[in-house]
């Protein structure tokens, strides 16, 4: 796997509000946070750019609403901000795609000549998937380390319910099989970033 010297890591919505299980329901992949931290460390150590995305929910009951402690990044993310040797961006959004946020992600990536992005974070089938799909549509080479994401069980139409693991698999198949992104492991990306 070839990772460009300026490949950007986009860390999506790793916020304290997602720890409120009574709101979201059961989650999958308990190792996601460790893997996200490992990616941030590898990216910062190699001087590559990192984008920290925060969801500022407009919904008054959301654990991600502005002014509520759940809006804050999880401590392991917050303590890593500003520690890397490369460029860093804080981006806020109120929709699923990180490409519809402030400041403009595409403009920032293009100004730096970035053509590869790695999308990790929460939730696998929501903001991670939407950001990855849009990145692919915009012409970036997108990598999604599935083990550096997690999501929650979800009920849709007609009472259909999918578990978090089923949703994560569906996202992986849609992104990878549909050509939007390459779905990989965080270990593969970390090794590539270290030049291993």
Secondary structure, DSSP 8 states (H G I E B T S, - for coil): ----TT-EEEEE--BGGGG-HHHH--B--TTHHHHHHHHHHHHHHTT--EEEEEE-B--TT-TTBTTSGGGSB-HHHHTTTT-SSS-EEEEEESSS-TTSEES-HHHHHHHTT--EEEEEEE-IIIIIHHHHHHHHHTT-EEEEEGGGEE-B-EE-GGG-EE-HHHHHHHHHHHHHHTTS-EEE-HHHHHHHHTT-
